[in-house]
């Protein structure tokens, strides 16, 4: 074996990529050639320095939460859209037009009666769930990403007409992730983002003229929504975290702000 | 059916999320960009999952993550309408990293800066080999080049790092 051959094989040799008999030849050569042995030593020390100094990055919980949420969404969309045969193919044009007219009149009457009866909180709640799902898509979770409330709170100055409470709850198992601004119920509102294990918790708040009322918890589409009207402010908490732990979070949030 | 597909996908692909995120962090050099890129890449992986034949899930996922990271970088470069010719960019990175090396004291910061200063094609093989501990065959699959090219890039990368780090410790000592 020449030194040139040996030097060329040193990489595969230390990486365990050589066959046993090839490795044996290198080993033999290294015993007798001080130059190649020094090169081998240098290479080993470089890779061990790299391995010792470079850090692996475990995927953060918030990333896992976003991926989990995103994986659930497309499936839900697919199952919600079954294959449809166009209506006019089944019944023919004239009757389709007549039927469409009837449906139009009926559905607008229905829409009217449904919206008239639906409490205002309902539309806000579904807006909030949409906002929560949107927040889990890439690049939408935070406008300001920080686990320090002294970075998150001032960021809202001049951006929304109220300064949200940003209590630190990481020692209680709910680390702060950051904040953003969303558009809910016709206004820009501050959103504070916390996590619990692999679940994202969005906290929305805006001023209102209600008095203190007991919190209301509701669930839909696998999300829990807690509504807390208090002291001229409405607080909404949205997450796919289970009810019990989200309730704990709500109590901590209110107690610490 | 769709439900089952997602569950199998989760079992096969999600265990390699740490490797995927590590690679993205070193390719994009920004943890928030890396999170967004990995999430987007995983969703792409789900779309291509039918084409996965069940050989090496890690190499398969990292291929998608790597390609997406480069698409992401290219998109960013044109977004900012910078004239980012790779030679110029590498040169600038080299100068900055050299300055950093003088200032930075800890070993791990120095090594990290030296790795960051490598051109993409050398940095990716170093990360895949030294941090993700992949075989040459796996690296060749992820990067899409022959094993011989993996070998020579790895060797060039290590030589450059040995030079950068060796020169620096002499200057410090």
Interface residues (C-beta under 8 A of the other chain):
Chain A: X11 X12 X15 X17 X42 X43 X46 X47 X49 X50 X51 X52 X53 X54 X55 X56 X57 X58 X59 X60 X62 X63 X64 X66 X67 X70 X71 X72 X74 X75 X78 X79 X138 X139 X145
Chain B: X2 X3 X6 X9 X10 X14 X17 X18 X20 X21 X22 X25 X31 X32 X34 X35 X36 X37 X38 X39 X40 X42 X43 X46 X107 X108 X110 X111 X112 X115 X126 X127 X129 X130 X131 X135 X136 X151 X154 X155 X158 X161 X162 X165
